[in-house]
Amino acid sequence: MKGIYTISLLIVSNIFMTFAWYGHLKLQEMKISTSWPLYAVILFSWGIALAEYACQIPANRMGFSGNGGPFSLMQLKVIQEVITLVVFTVFTTVFFRGEELHWNHLAAFVCLVMAVWFVFMK
């Protein structure tokens, strides 16, 4: 169960992270934050990032084999990167309709999935 909890928390964490890193661009596009000074955008993003850390840190602690979890540090990092790209891809295609997926993006994702497979090889 620790593996499922770890991956679930990493997914939630990455949803918050993606909104913290890129959500302000959508707010700007929607003319909501165009008049905000840069420091306000940074503070807004930090507020969202706090929720990201509140999920990321427990996920890493719970999932790390040194704490009794099922994953090595390398495995945790590769899992997190793949989750990040999947969440980012969904976010981009849903919220930024002008962005398109091309064959080379899909080929890169296949390579990342292969990276997960390689990192779990004994």
Biopython code that builds the backbone (N, CA, C, O; Angstrom):
import numpy as np
from Bio.PDB.StructureBuilder import StructureBuilder

atoms = [
    (1, "MET", "N", (0.818, -1.208, 0.000)),
    (1, "MET", "CA", (0.000, 0.000, 0.000)),
    (1, "MET", "C", (0.855, 1.263, 0.000)),
    (1, "MET", "O", (0.425, 2.300, -0.506)),
    (2, "LYS", "N", (2.060, 1.188, 0.561)),
    (2, "LYS", "CA", (2.910, 2.375, 0.594)),
    (2, "LYS", "C", (3.224, 2.864, -0.818)),
    (2, "LYS", "O", (3.323, 4.068, -1.055)),
    (3, "GLY", "N", (3.378, 1.935, -1.745)),
    (3, "GLY", "CA", (3.651, 2.316, -3.128)),
    (3, "GLY", "C", (2.485, 3.055, -3.746)),
    (3, "GLY", "O", (2.681, 4.044, -4.452)),
    (4, "ILE", "N", (1.275, 2.588, -3.491)),
    (4, "ILE", "CA", (0.075, 3.245, -4.024)),
    (4, "ILE", "C", (-0.094, 4.625, -3.406)),
    (4, "ILE", "O", (-0.400, 5.588, -4.109)),
    (5, "TYR", "N", (0.105, 4.729, -2.083)),
    (5, "TYR", "CA", (0.001, 6.033, -1.417)),
    (5, "TYR", "C", (1.067, 6.992, -1.943)),
    (5, "TYR", "O", (0.796, 8.171, -2.174)),
    (6, "THR", "N", (2.267, 6.478, -2.126)),
    (6, "THR", "CA", (3.358, 7.309, -2.631)),
    (6, "THR", "C", (3.034, 7.866, -4.002)),
    (6, "THR", "O", (3.164, 9.068, -4.236)),
    (7, "ILE", "N", (2.610, 6.997, -4.911)),
    (7, "ILE", "CA", (2.307, 7.439, -6.271)),
    (7, "ILE", "C", (1.106, 8.373, -6.277)),
    (7, "ILE", "O", (1.088, 9.341, -7.037)),
    (8, "SER", "N", (0.100, 8.105, -5.444)),
    (8, "SER", "CA", (-1.070, 8.994, -5.363)),
    (8, "SER", "C", (-0.663, 10.378, -4.877)),
    (8, "SER", "O", (-1.092, 11.385, -5.441)),
    (9, "LEU", "N", (0.154, 10.434, -3.844)),
    (9, "LEU", "CA", (0.615, 11.734, -3.348)),
    (9, "LEU", "C", (1.488, 12.453, -4.370)),
    (9, "LEU", "O", (1.436, 13.678, -4.479)),
    (10, "LEU", "N", (2.288, 11.702, -5.117)),
    (10, "LEU", "CA", (3.100, 12.322, -6.165)),
    (10, "LEU", "C", (2.228, 12.908, -7.267)),
    (10, "LEU", "O", (2.547, 13.965, -7.812)),
    (11, "ILE", "N", (1.144, 12.240, -7.598)),
    (11, "ILE", "CA", (0.224, 12.775, -8.616)),
    (11, "ILE", "C", (-0.402, 14.073, -8.123)),
    (11, "ILE", "O", (-0.408, 15.072, -8.843)),
    (12, "VAL", "N", (-0.931, 14.066, -6.896)),
    (12, "VAL", "CA", (-1.540, 15.280, -6.336)),
    (12, "VAL", "C", (-0.500, 16.395, -6.258)),
    (12, "VAL", "O", (-0.779, 17.540, -6.615)),
    (13, "SER", "N", (0.694, 16.055, -5.792)),
    (13, "SER", "CA", (1.780, 17.026, -5.695)),
    (13, "SER", "C", (2.072, 17.661, -7.049)),
    (13, "SER", "O", (2.241, 18.876, -7.148)),
    (14, "ASN", "N", (2.130, 16.843, -8.077)),
    (14, "ASN", "CA", (2.452, 17.359, -9.404)),
    (14, "ASN", "C", (1.330, 18.184, -10.006)),
    (14, "ASN", "O", (1.586, 19.078, -10.813)),
    (15, "ILE", "N", (0.109, 17.905, -9.634)),
    (15, "ILE", "CA", (-0.998, 18.760, -10.081)),
    (15, "ILE", "C", (-0.816, 20.155, -9.491)),
    (15, "ILE", "O", (-0.924, 21.152, -10.204)),
    (16, "PHE", "N", (-0.540, 20.225, -8.197)),
    (16, "PHE", "CA", (-0.289, 21.534, -7.571)),
    (16, "PHE", "C", (0.936, 22.207, -8.175)),
    (16, "PHE", "O", (0.914, 23.409, -8.442)),
    (17, "MET", "N", (2.006, 21.440, -8.392)),
    (17, "MET", "CA", (3.224, 22.006, -8.944)),
    (17, "MET", "C", (2.988, 22.602, -10.330)),
    (17, "MET", "O", (3.471, 23.692, -10.636)),
    (18, "THR", "N", (2.248, 21.885, -11.154)),
    (18, "THR", "CA", (1.983, 22.371, -12.503)),
    (18, "THR", "C", (1.171, 23.658, -12.460)),
    (18, "THR", "O", (1.437, 24.584, -13.226)),
    (19, "PHE", "N", (0.190, 23.726, -11.577)),
    (19, "PHE", "CA", (-0.581, 24.960, -11.441)),
    (19, "PHE", "C", (0.298, 26.086, -10.901)),
    (19, "PHE", "O", (0.152, 27.232, -11.327)),
    (20, "ALA", "N", (1.209, 25.785, -9.972)),
    (20, "ALA", "CA", (2.090, 26.823, -9.423)),
    (20, "ALA", "C", (3.043, 27.350, -10.493)),
    (20, "ALA", "O", (3.295, 28.553, -10.563)),
    (21, "TRP", "N", (3.569, 26.462, -11.317)),
    (21, "TRP", "CA", (4.551, 26.871, -12.314)),
    (21, "TRP", "C", (3.920, 27.496, -13.552)),
    (21, "TRP", "O", (4.485, 28.426, -14.128)),
    (22, "TYR", "N", (2.750, 26.999, -13.972)),
    (22, "TYR", "CA", (2.195, 27.426, -15.252)),
    (22, "TYR", "C", (0.799, 28.032, -15.167)),
    (22, "TYR", "O", (0.333, 28.641, -16.130)),
    (23, "GLY", "N", (0.129, 27.876, -14.036)),
    (23, "GLY", "CA", (-1.229, 28.402, -13.900)),
    (23, "GLY", "C", (-1.306, 29.906, -14.046)),
    (23, "GLY", "O", (-2.287, 30.440, -14.562)),
    (24, "HIS", "N", (-0.256, 30.595, -13.586)),
    (24, "HIS", "CA", (-0.260, 32.058, -13.710)),
    (24, "HIS", "C", (-0.259, 32.501, -15.170)),
    (24, "HIS", "O", (-0.741, 33.588, -15.488)),
    (25, "LEU", "N", (0.277, 31.669, -16.056)),
    (25, "LEU", "CA", (0.243, 32.004, -17.484)),
    (25, "LEU", "C", (-1.182, 31.962, -18.016)),
    (25, "LEU", "O", (-1.569, 32.785, -18.846)),
    (26, "LYS", "N", (-1.955, 31.002, -17.533)),
    (26, "LYS", "CA", (-3.362, 30.928, -17.931)),
    (26, "LYS", "C", (-4.133, 32.118, -17.353)),
    (26, "LYS", "O", (-4.977, 32.699, -18.033)),
    (27, "LEU", "N", (-3.844, 32.479, -16.103)),
    (27, "LEU", "CA", (-4.500, 33.651, -15.506)),
    (27, "LEU", "C", (-4.173, 34.908, -16.299)),
    (27, "LEU", "O", (-5.031, 35.773, -16.474)),
    (28, "GLN", "N", (-2.959, 35.012, -16.770)),
    (28, "GLN", "CA", (-2.559, 36.157, -17.589)),
    (28, "GLN", "C", (-3.289, 36.133, -18.929)),
    (28, "GLN", "O", (-3.752, 37.167, -19.411)),
    (29, "GLU", "N", (-3.386, 34.962, -19.516)),
    (29, "GLU", "CA", (-4.091, 34.813, -20.787)),
    (29, "GLU", "C", (-5.567, 35.176, -20.652)),
    (29, "GLU", "O", (-6.171, 35.711, -21.581)),
    (30, "MET", "N", (-6.143, 34.878, -19.478)),
    (30, "MET", "CA", (-7.554, 35.180, -19.223)),
    (30, "MET", "C", (-7.761, 36.622, -18.744)),
    (30, "MET", "O", (-8.875, 37.012, -18.393)),
    (31, "LYS", "N", (-6.669, 37.414, -18.733)),
    (31, "LYS", "CA", (-6.704, 38.826, -18.320)),
    (31, "LYS", "C", (-7.038, 38.999, -16.835)),
    (31, "LYS", "O", (-7.543, 40.048, -16.435)),
    (32, "ILE", "N", (-6.763, 37.988, -16.023)),
    (32, "ILE", "CA", (-7.023, 38.074, -14.587)),
    (32, "ILE", "C", (-5.824, 38.667, -13.860)),
    (32, "ILE", "O", (-5.986, 39.467, -12.938)),
    (33, "SER", "N", (-4.628, 38.278, -14.270)),
    (33, "SER", "CA", (-3.432, 38.703, -13.545)),
    (33, "SER", "C", (-2.527, 39.628, -14.357)),
    (33, "SER", "O", (-1.362, 39.809, -14.001)),
    (34, "THR", "N", (-3.026, 40.203, -15.415)),
    (34, "THR", "CA", (-2.169, 41.037, -16.267)),
    (34, "THR", "C", (-1.640, 42.274, -15.545)),
    (34, "THR", "O", (-0.564, 42.772, -15.877)),
    (35, "SER", "N", (-2.376, 42.764, -14.577)),
    (35, "SER", "CA", (-1.927, 43.960, -13.859)),
    (35, "SER", "C", (-1.154, 43.621, -12.585)),
    (35, "SER", "O", (-0.687, 44.526, -11.894)),
    (36, "TRP", "N", (-1.012, 42.346, -12.265)),
    (36, "TRP", "CA", (-0.287, 41.955, -11.056)),
    (36, "TRP", "C", (1.209, 42.228, -11.246)),
    (36, "TRP", "O", (1.758, 41.935, -12.308)),
    (37, "PRO", "N", (1.862, 42.778, -10.241)),
    (37, "PRO", "CA", (3.323, 42.878, -10.329)),
    (37, "PRO", "C", (3.940, 41.483, -10.188)),
    (37, "PRO", "O", (3.307, 40.559, -9.677)),
    (38, "LEU", "N", (5.158, 41.352, -10.639)),
    (38, "LEU", "CA", (5.821, 40.045, -10.637)),
    (38, "LEU", "C", (5.880, 39.440, -9.230)),
    (38, "LEU", "O", (5.688, 38.234, -9.077)),
    (39, "TYR", "N", (6.139, 40.248, -8.210)),
    (39, "TYR", "CA", (6.220, 39.701, -6.854)),
    (39, "TYR", "C", (4.881, 39.097, -6.427)),
    (39, "TYR", "O", (4.868, 38.110, -5.691)),
    (40, "ALA", "N", (3.757, 39.663, -6.868)),
    (40, "ALA", "CA", (2.440, 39.109, -6.529)),
    (40, "ALA", "C", (2.231, 37.757, -7.210)),
    (40, "ALA", "O", (1.659, 36.840, -6.622)),
    (41, "VAL", "N", (2.696, 37.642, -8.443)),
    (41, "VAL", "CA", (2.594, 36.367, -9.163)),
    (41, "VAL", "C", (3.460, 35.316, -8.463)),
    (41, "VAL", "O", (3.060, 34.160, -8.327)),
    (42, "ILE", "N", (4.639, 35.728, -8.027)),
    (42, "ILE", "CA", (5.530, 34.803, -7.316)),
    (42, "ILE", "C", (4.892, 34.350, -6.007)),
    (42, "ILE", "O", (4.897, 33.158, -5.701)),
    (43, "LEU", "N", (4.350, 35.275, -5.238)),
    (43, "LEU", "CA", (3.697, 34.911, -3.975)),
    (43, "LEU", "C", (2.499, 34.004, -4.204)),
    (43, "LEU", "O", (2.278, 33.054, -3.452)),
    (44, "PHE", "N", (1.727, 34.296, -5.244)),
    (44, "PHE", "CA", (0.584, 33.455, -5.602)),
    (44, "PHE", "C", (1.066, 32.029, -5.904)),
    (44, "PHE", "O", (0.488, 31.056, -5.418)),
    (45, "SER", "N", (2.112, 31.917, -6.698)),
    (45, "SER", "CA", (2.651, 30.604, -7.052)),
    (45, "SER", "C", (3.244, 29.896, -5.847)),
    (45, "SER", "O", (3.101, 28.681, -5.718)),
    (46, "TRP", "N", (3.901, 30.622, -4.970)),
    (46, "TRP", "CA", (4.450, 30.018, -3.746)),
    (46, "TRP", "C", (3.339, 29.449, -2.876)),
    (46, "TRP", "O", (3.504, 28.395, -2.262)),
    (47, "GLY", "N", (2.214, 30.143, -2.822)),
    (47, "GLY", "CA", (1.085, 29.628, -2.042)),
    (47, "GLY", "C", (0.613, 28.282, -2.562)),
    (47, "GLY", "O", (0.298, 27.377, -1.790)),
    (48, "ILE", "N", (0.568, 28.165, -3.871)),
    (48, "ILE", "CA", (0.180, 26.885, -4.479)),
    (48, "ILE", "C", (1.278, 25.843, -4.255)),
    (48, "ILE", "O", (0.994, 24.675, -3.987)),
    (49, "ALA", "N", (2.525, 26.278, -4.368)),
    (49, "ALA", "CA", (3.654, 25.362, -4.192)),
    (49, "ALA", "C", (3.707, 24.801, -2.773)),
    (49, "ALA", "O", (4.211, 23.697, -2.568)),
    (50, "LEU", "N", (3.199, 25.539, -1.801)),
    (50, "LEU", "CA", (3.159, 25.022, -0.432)),
    (50, "LEU", "C", (2.326, 23.733, -0.375)),
    (50, "LEU", "O", (2.702, 22.773, 0.298)),
    (51, "ALA", "N", (1.201, 23.722, -1.083)),
    (51, "ALA", "CA", (0.375, 22.516, -1.142)),
    (51, "ALA", "C", (1.132, 21.387, -1.852)),
    (51, "ALA", "O", (0.996, 20.216, -1.498)),
    (52, "GLU", "N", (1.924, 21.756, -2.849)),
    (52, "GLU", "CA", (2.722, 20.756, -3.556)),
    (52, "GLU", "C", (3.708, 20.092, -2.603)),
    (52, "GLU", "O", (3.823, 18.866, -2.581)),
    (53, "TYR", "N", (4.412, 20.887, -1.826)),
    (53, "TYR", "CA", (5.377, 20.342, -0.877)),
    (53, "TYR", "C", (4.706, 19.532, 0.220)),
    (53, "TYR", "O", (5.279, 18.565, 0.722)),
    (54, "ALA", "N", (3.502, 19.920, 0.591)),
    (54, "ALA", "CA", (2.770, 19.187, 1.634)),
    (54, "ALA", "C", (2.423, 17.772, 1.177)),
    (54, "ALA", "O", (2.150, 16.905, 2.007)),
    (55, "CYS", "N", (2.432, 17.532, -0.122)),
    (55, "CYS", "CA", (2.200, 16.180, -0.657)),
    (55, "CYS", "C", (3.513, 15.508, -1.069)),
    (55, "CYS", "O", (3.686, 14.306, -0.869)),
    (56, "GLN", "N", (4.430, 16.280, -1.640)),
    (56, "GLN", "CA", (5.689, 15.726, -2.163)),
    (56, "GLN", "C", (6.567, 15.153, -1.052)),
    (56, "GLN", "O", (7.083, 14.042, -1.178)),
    (57, "ILE", "N", (6.733, 15.893, 0.015)),
    (57, "ILE", "CA", (7.621, 15.446, 1.095)),
    (57, "ILE", "C", (7.118, 14.148, 1.729)),
    (57, "ILE", "O", (7.907, 13.216, 1.883)),
    (58, "PRO", "N", (5.833, 14.048, 2.107)),
    (58, "PRO", "CA", (5.357, 12.765, 2.655)),
    (58, "PRO", "C", (5.462, 11.617, 1.645)),
    (58, "PRO", "O", (5.747, 10.481, 2.025)),
    (59, "ALA", "N", (5.234, 11.908, 0.372)),
    (59, "ALA", "CA", (5.340, 10.860, -0.650)),
    (59, "ALA", "C", (6.759, 10.304, -0.684)),
    (59, "ALA", "O", (6.954, 9.089, -0.702)),
    (60, "ASN", "N", (7.744, 11.189, -0.692)),
    (60, "ASN", "CA", (9.133, 10.735, -0.739)),
    (60, "ASN", "C", (9.530, 10.007, 0.537)),
    (60, "ASN", "O", (10.232, 8.997, 0.482)),
    (61, "ARG", "N", (9.095, 10.502, 1.667)),
    (61, "ARG", "CA", (9.430, 9.834, 2.936)),
    (61, "ARG", "C", (8.800, 8.452, 3.003)),
    (61, "ARG", "O", (9.450, 7.481, 3.391)),
    (62, "MET", "N", (7.535, 8.369, 2.624)),
    (62, "MET", "CA", (6.807, 7.105, 2.701)),
    (62, "MET", "C", (7.326, 6.102, 1.665)),
    (62, "MET", "O", (7.411, 4.905, 1.938)),
    (63, "GLY", "N", (7.668, 6.599, 0.488)),
    (63, "GLY", "CA", (8.054, 5.705, -0.592)),
    (63, "GLY", "C", (9.502, 5.259, -0.581)),
    (63, "GLY", "O", (9.842, 4.256, -1.207)),
    (64, "PHE", "N", (10.366, 5.989, 0.123)),
    (64, "PHE", "CA", (11.802, 5.701, 0.108)),
    (64, "PHE", "C", (12.131, 4.415, 0.868)),
    (64, "PHE", "O", (11.689, 4.217, 2.000)),
    (65, "SER", "N", (12.903, 3.558, 0.235)),
    (65, "SER", "CA", (13.248, 2.265, 0.834)),
    (65, "SER", "C", (14.002, 2.425, 2.157)),
    (65, "SER", "O", (13.906, 1.557, 3.024)),
    (66, "GLY", "N", (14.741, 3.505, 2.322)),
    (66, "GLY", "CA", (15.445, 3.751, 3.575)),
    (66, "GLY", "C", (14.500, 4.004, 4.742)),
    (66, "GLY", "O", (14.904, 3.926, 5.902)),
    (67, "ASN", "N", (13.237, 4.309, 4.434)),
    (67, "ASN", "CA", (12.216, 4.511, 5.463)),
    (67, "ASN", "C", (11.193, 3.376, 5.466)),
    (67, "ASN", "O", (10.118, 3.512, 6.050)),
    (68, "GLY", "N", (11.515, 2.275, 4.825)),
    (68, "GLY", "CA", (10.606, 1.137, 4.782)),
    (68, "GLY", "C", (9.667, 1.136, 3.587)),
    (68, "GLY", "O", (8.763, 0.305, 3.507)),
    (69, "GLY", "N", (9.876, 2.061, 2.658)),
    (69, "GLY", "CA", (9.038, 2.122, 1.463)),
    (69, "GLY", "C", (9.543, 1.183, 0.382)),
    (69, "GLY", "O", (10.581, 0.541, 0.543)),
    (70, "PRO", "N", (8.811, 1.104, -0.713)),
    (70, "PRO", "CA", (9.160, 0.143, -1.764)),
    (70, "PRO", "C", (10.144, 0.652, -2.826)),
    (70, "PRO", "O", (10.569, -0.131, -3.675)),
    (71, "PHE", "N", (10.518, 1.945, -2.804)),
    (71, "PHE", "CA", (11.281, 2.514, -3.920)),
    (71, "PHE", "C", (12.656, 3.029, -3.477)),
    (71, "PHE", "O", (12.823, 3.584, -2.392)),
    (72, "SER", "N", (13.634, 2.816, -4.372)),
    (72, "SER", "CA", (14.942, 3.434, -4.159)),
    (72, "SER", "C", (14.812, 4.921, -4.515)),
    (72, "SER", "O", (13.809, 5.352, -5.084)),
    (73, "LEU", "N", (15.830, 5.677, -4.176)),
    (73, "LEU", "CA", (15.823, 7.106, -4.487)),
    (73, "LEU", "C", (15.751, 7.340, -5.993)),
    (73, "LEU", "O", (15.026, 8.225, -6.448)),
    (74, "MET", "N", (16.491, 6.558, -6.763)),
    (74, "MET", "CA", (16.463, 6.685, -8.230)),
    (74, "MET", "C", (15.074, 6.350, -8.771)),
    (74, "MET", "O", (14.569, 7.043, -9.654)),
    (75, "GLN", "N", (14.464, 5.308, -8.255)),
    (75, "GLN", "CA", (13.124, 4.934, -8.707)),
    (75, "GLN", "C", (12.119, 6.026, -8.387)),
    (75, "GLN", "O", (11.274, 6.350, -9.221)),
    (76, "LEU", "N", (12.196, 6.596, -7.195)),
    (76, "LEU", "CA", (11.287, 7.695, -6.831)),
    (76, "LEU", "C", (11.422, 8.859, -7.802)),
    (76, "LEU", "O", (10.422, 9.427, -8.240)),
    (77, "LYS", "N", (12.649, 9.212, -8.134)),
    (77, "LYS", "CA", (12.883, 10.359, -9.019)),
    (77, "LYS", "C", (12.348, 10.097, -10.418)),
    (77, "LYS", "O", (11.715, 10.975, -11.003)),
    (78, "VAL", "N", (12.582, 8.934, -10.959)),
    (78, "VAL", "CA", (12.107, 8.633, -12.317)),
    (78, "VAL", "C", (10.580, 8.564, -12.335)),
    (78, "VAL", "O", (9.953, 9.062, -13.269)),
    (79, "ILE", "N", (9.979, 7.957, -11.323)),
    (79, "ILE", "CA", (8.513, 7.914, -11.230)),
    (79, "ILE", "C", (7.964, 9.336, -11.195)),
    (79, "ILE", "O", (7.005, 9.657, -11.897)),
    (80, "GLN", "N", (8.576, 10.181, -10.377)),
    (80, "GLN", "CA", (8.120, 11.563, -10.238)),
    (80, "GLN", "C", (8.226, 12.310, -11.564)),
    (80, "GLN", "O", (7.326, 13.076, -11.907)),
    (81, "GLU", "N", (9.295, 12.104, -12.306)),
    (81, "GLU", "CA", (9.466, 12.799, -13.585)),
    (81, "GLU", "C", (8.415, 12.370, -14.602)),
    (81, "GLU", "O", (7.884, 13.201, -15.338)),
    (82, "VAL", "N", (8.119, 11.086, -14.645)),
    (82, "VAL", "CA", (7.087, 10.609, -15.573)),
    (82, "VAL", "C", (5.723, 11.167, -15.177)),
    (82, "VAL", "O", (4.958, 11.604, -16.037)),
    (83, "ILE", "N", (5.417, 11.155, -13.884)),
    (83, "ILE", "CA", (4.155, 11.735, -13.422)),
    (83, "ILE", "C", (4.095, 13.213, -13.791)),
    (83, "ILE", "O", (3.057, 13.697, -14.241)),
    (84, "THR", "N", (5.195, 13.932, -13.605)),
    (84, "THR", "CA", (5.244, 15.356, -13.948)),
    (84, "THR", "C", (4.896, 15.578, -15.419)),
    (84, "THR", "O", (4.107, 16.464, -15.746)),
    (85, "LEU", "N", (5.479, 14.784, -16.292)),
    (85, "LEU", "CA", (5.216, 14.979, -17.720)),
    (85, "LEU", "C", (3.790, 14.595, -18.107)),
    (85, "LEU", "O", (3.188, 15.244, -18.963)),
    (86, "VAL", "N", (3.254, 13.563, -17.496)),
    (86, "VAL", "CA", (1.868, 13.182, -17.785)),
    (86, "VAL", "C", (0.918, 14.274, -17.312)),
    (86, "VAL", "O", (0.018, 14.678, -18.048)),
    (87, "VAL", "N", (1.114, 14.754, -16.082)),
    (87, "VAL", "CA", (0.254, 15.820, -15.549)),
    (87, "VAL", "C", (0.399, 17.075, -16.394)),
    (87, "VAL", "O", (-0.597, 17.721, -16.718)),
    (88, "PHE", "N", (1.635, 17.429, -16.756)),
    (88, "PHE", "CA", (1.860, 18.614, -17.577)),
    (88, "PHE", "C", (1.184, 18.494, -18.933)),
    (88, "PHE", "O", (0.600, 19.459, -19.426)),
    (89, "THR", "N", (1.259, 17.316, -19.538)),
    (89, "THR", "CA", (0.638, 17.106, -20.848)),
    (89, "THR", "C", (-0.874, 17.271, -20.765)),
    (89, "THR", "O", (-1.475, 17.927, -21.616)),
    (90, "VAL", "N", (-1.484, 16.686, -19.755)),
    (90, "VAL", "CA", (-2.932, 16.840, -19.578)),
    (90, "VAL", "C", (-3.268, 18.304, -19.331)),
    (90, "VAL", "O", (-4.191, 18.840, -19.944)),
    (91, "PHE", "N", (-2.530, 18.950, -18.443)),
    (91, "PHE", "CA", (-2.755, 20.368, -18.131)),
    (91, "PHE", "C", (-2.659, 21.223, -19.390)),
    (91, "PHE", "O", (-3.521, 22.063, -19.649)),
    (92, "THR", "N", (-1.605, 20.999, -20.168)),
    (92, "THR", "CA", (-1.370, 21.809, -21.364)),
    (92, "THR", "C", (-2.468, 21.612, -22.399)),
    (92, "THR", "O", (-2.957, 22.584, -22.975)),
    (93, "THR", "N", (-2.857, 20.378, -22.639)),
    (93, "THR", "CA", (-3.866, 20.135, -23.665)),
    (93, "THR", "C", (-5.262, 20.562, -23.229)),
    (93, "THR", "O", (-6.100, 20.879, -24.073)),
    (94, "VAL", "N", (-5.524, 20.577, -21.919)),
    (94, "VAL", "CA", (-6.840, 20.984, -21.428)),
    (94, "VAL", "C", (-6.932, 22.501, -21.276)),
    (94, "VAL", "O", (-7.909, 23.106, -21.718)),
    (95, "PHE", "N", (-5.923, 23.123, -20.655)),
    (95, "PHE", "CA", (-6.000, 24.542, -20.339)),
    (95, "PHE", "C", (-5.422, 25.454, -21.414)),
    (95, "PHE", "O", (-5.842, 26.605, -21.532)),
    (96, "PHE", "N", (-4.485, 24.971, -22.186)),
    (96, "PHE", "CA", (-3.892, 25.756, -23.264)),
    (96, "PHE", "C", (-4.211, 25.062, -24.585)),
    (96, "PHE", "O", (-3.402, 24.304, -25.120)),
    (97, "ARG", "N", (-5.368, 25.329, -25.077)),
    (97, "ARG", "CA", (-5.888, 24.604, -26.248)),
    (97, "ARG", "C", (-5.029, 24.793, -27.502)),
    (97, "ARG", "O", (-5.100, 23.969, -28.414)),
    (98, "GLY", "N", (-4.233, 25.840, -27.570)),
    (98, "GLY", "CA", (-3.399, 26.079, -28.746)),
    (98, "GLY", "C", (-2.190, 25.162, -28.820)),
    (98, "GLY", "O", (-1.574, 25.031, -29.877)),
    (99, "GLU", "N", (-1.849, 24.531, -27.713)),
    (99, "GLU", "CA", (-0.705, 23.630, -27.690)),
    (99, "GLU", "C", (-1.132, 22.272, -28.242)),
    (99, "GLU", "O", (-2.195, 21.755, -27.896)),
    (100, "GLU", "N", (-0.299, 21.708, -29.095)),
    (100, "GLU", "CA", (-0.629, 20.427, -29.713)),
    (100, "GLU", "C", (0.428, 19.378, -29.371)),
    (100, "GLU", "O", (1.599, 19.691, -29.155)),
    (101, "LEU", "N", (-0.017, 18.147, -29.329)),
    (101, "LEU", "CA", (0.908, 17.028, -29.180)),
    (101, "LEU", "C", (1.328, 16.553, -30.566)),
    (101, "LEU", "O", (0.497, 16.410, -31.463)),
    (102, "HIS", "N", (2.609, 16.314, -30.727)),
    (102, "HIS", "CA", (3.141, 15.828, -31.998)),
    (102, "HIS", "C", (3.788, 14.464, -31.783)),
    (102, "HIS", "O", (3.959, 14.022, -30.647)),
    (103, "TRP", "N", (4.140, 13.813, -32.862)),
    (103, "TRP", "CA", (4.699, 12.472, -32.787)),
    (103, "TRP", "C", (5.971, 12.436, -31.944)),
    (103, "TRP", "O", (6.218, 11.467, -31.226)),
    (104, "ASN", "N", (6.780, 13.501, -32.034)),
    (104, "ASN", "CA", (8.029, 13.499, -31.276)),
    (104, "ASN", "C", (7.784, 13.613, -29.764)),
    (104, "ASN", "O", (8.583, 13.116, -28.970)),
    (105, "HIS", "N", (6.684, 14.266, -29.364)),
    (105, "HIS", "CA", (6.321, 14.313, -27.946)),
    (105, "HIS", "C", (5.972, 12.900, -27.464)),
    (105, "HIS", "O", (6.409, 12.464, -26.399)),
    (106, "LEU", "N", (5.184, 12.207, -28.265)),
    (106, "LEU", "CA", (4.802, 10.845, -27.901)),
    (106, "LEU", "C", (6.017, 9.920, -27.873)),
    (106, "LEU", "O", (6.116, 9.049, -27.009)),
    (107, "ALA", "N", (6.938, 10.106, -28.811)),
    (107, "ALA", "CA", (8.165, 9.301, -28.823)),
    (107, "ALA", "C", (8.986, 9.569, -27.562)),
    (107, "ALA", "O", (9.569, 8.646, -26.993)),
    (108, "ALA", "N", (9.032, 10.818, -27.128)),
    (108, "ALA", "CA", (9.757, 11.160, -25.896)),
    (108, "ALA", "C", (9.097, 10.504, -24.686)),
    (108, "ALA", "O", (9.790, 10.036, -23.783)),
    (109, "PHE", "N", (7.770, 10.468, -24.660)),
    (109, "PHE", "CA", (7.065, 9.826, -23.555)),
    (109, "PHE", "C", (7.352, 8.330, -23.515)),
    (109, "PHE", "O", (7.513, 7.752, -22.440)),
    (110, "VAL", "N", (7.415, 7.709, -24.684)),
    (110, "VAL", "CA", (7.757, 6.283, -24.739)),
    (110, "VAL", "C", (9.155, 6.071, -24.155)),
    (110, "VAL", "O", (9.386, 5.114, -23.416)),
    (111, "CYS", "N", (10.075, 6.961, -24.488)),
    (111, "CYS", "CA", (11.432, 6.855, -23.937)),
    (111, "CYS", "C", (11.416, 6.993, -22.422)),
    (111, "CYS", "O", (12.164, 6.302, -21.731)),
    (112, "LEU", "N", (10.579, 7.870, -21.902)),
    (112, "LEU", "CA", (10.490, 8.032, -20.447)),
    (112, "LEU", "C", (9.886, 6.806, -19.774)),
    (112, "LEU", "O", (10.323, 6.408, -18.695)),
    (113, "VAL", "N", (8.899, 6.218, -20.401)),
    (113, "VAL", "CA", (8.328, 4.986, -19.851)),
    (113, "VAL", "C", (9.389, 3.894, -19.864)),
    (113, "VAL", "O", (9.469, 3.093, -18.932)),
    (114, "MET", "N", (10.188, 3.859, -20.897)),
    (114, "MET", "CA", (11.291, 2.904, -20.949)),
    (114, "MET", "C", (12.292, 3.195, -19.834)),
    (114, "MET", "O", (12.877, 2.269, -19.273)),
    (115, "ALA", "N", (12.493, 4.471, -19.507)),
    (115, "ALA", "CA", (13.393, 4.823, -18.402)),
    (115, "ALA", "C", (12.880, 4.243, -17.092)),
    (115, "ALA", "O", (13.660, 3.757, -16.274)),
    (116, "VAL", "N", (11.568, 4.294, -16.896)),
    (116, "VAL", "CA", (10.993, 3.692, -15.683)),
    (116, "VAL", "C", (11.268, 2.196, -15.683)),
    (116, "VAL", "O", (11.658, 1.638, -14.658)),
    (117, "TRP", "N", (11.070, 1.549, -16.812)),
    (117, "TRP", "CA", (11.317, 0.118, -16.906)),
    (117, "TRP", "C", (12.783, -0.185, -16.581)),
    (117, "TRP", "O", (13.073, -1.111, -15.824)),
    (118, "PHE", "N", (13.701, 0.594, -17.153)),
    (118, "PHE", "CA", (15.131, 0.364, -16.902)),
    (118, "PHE", "C", (15.500, 0.581, -15.436)),
    (118, "PHE", "O", (16.310, -0.164, -14.883)),
    (119, "VAL", "N", (14.915, 1.588, -14.810)),
    (119, "VAL", "CA", (15.291, 1.887, -13.431)),
    (119, "VAL", "C", (14.783, 0.806, -12.465)),
    (119, "VAL", "O", (15.319, 0.660, -11.367)),
    (120, "PHE", "N", (13.757, 0.053, -12.869)),
    (120, "PHE", "CA", (13.254, -1.014, -12.020)),
    (120, "PHE", "C", (13.891, -2.363, -12.320)),
    (120, "PHE", "O", (13.609, -3.348, -11.638)),
    (121, "MET", "N", (14.755, -2.415, -13.343)),
    (121, "MET", "CA", (15.454, -3.663, -13.659)),
    (121, "MET", "C", (16.437, -3.995, -12.542)),
    (121, "MET", "O", (17.040, -3.105, -11.943)),
    (122, "LYS", "N", (16.584, -5.252, -12.278)),
    (122, "LYS", "CA", (17.548, -5.710, -11.241)),
    (122, "LYS", "C", (18.911, -5.884, -11.859)),
    (122, "LYS", "O", (19.859, -6.259, -11.168)),
]
sb = StructureBuilder()
sb.init_structure("model")
sb.init_model(0)
sb.init_chain("A")
sb.init_seg("    ")
for serial, (resi, resn, name, xyz) in enumerate(atoms, 1):
    if name == "N":
        sb.init_residue(resn, " ", resi, " ")
    sb.init_atom(name, np.array(xyz, "f"), 0.0, 1.0, " ", f" {name:<3s}", serial, name[0])
structure = sb.get_structure()
